[in-house]
């Protein structure tokens, strides 16, 4: 987790937790003068639009007071969804046995994108089985990771 995202996570997590939800993760995407802050929340009973609106109001008030983001930004609160992003080693562990798509920060063996079966976590590395081979990727080297949804016929 980048330092800025870690600071935002530390600021926002107590608010989300106090409201009875899990802060799944944060994406802070800079887009020129404007940026977008996406907050993913989760709950064992699921997430609905009202939950997102309630969290948005509380977090927006906090961000207005603390002002951790310079310039204009758009705040979005969302469920992680079926193709949920994975941010932490704990989340990777929870989705062991699922298919995952990874994008690395730097190329490994000439490529940055990998998709395969999440075999687990070992230390600070994510184990991914791709075409019969197992790869170990340090979690800090992963730029993005998402669960690939499966739909049964």
C-alpha positions, 0 to 999 in steps of 0.5 A: 500500500502506497504511503498516501493510501496508507494515510487515507486508510488510517484516517477513514478506517475508524469511521467505516468500522464504527458504522459497522462495515469493513474498509475493504480498500481505497483507490486514489486515482490522480487524473490531472488536476482532478482525482478520484477517491474510491472507497470500497466497503464490505459487510457480511450481509452485503452492501446497498446504495443507502450504505454507500450514501451513509458512508459517503456523507460521514467520510466526506465530512471527515475529509473536509475537516482533515483535508488530506487530498490537495486539489479537487477530487470526486469521492465514490463509495462502493461495494468491492463487487464480484470482481473485487480488488485485492489489496492486502495479504489477508485478502489474498489469503481469503480468496485462495483457490479463486482465479485472480488477475494481477498487474505488476508494477514492473515486468516479470519475465517480460510481462506485467499481467498474469491470470491464474489460480491463487494458490495462497500466501507465503510470507509477503508473497502471493502464490499464483498458478499460471498454466501449470507453473507457480509464480511468487510475487511480492505483494508490494510489487503488485499494482492491481489484483482482482478476483475473476468472477465465475458464473455457473451455467 
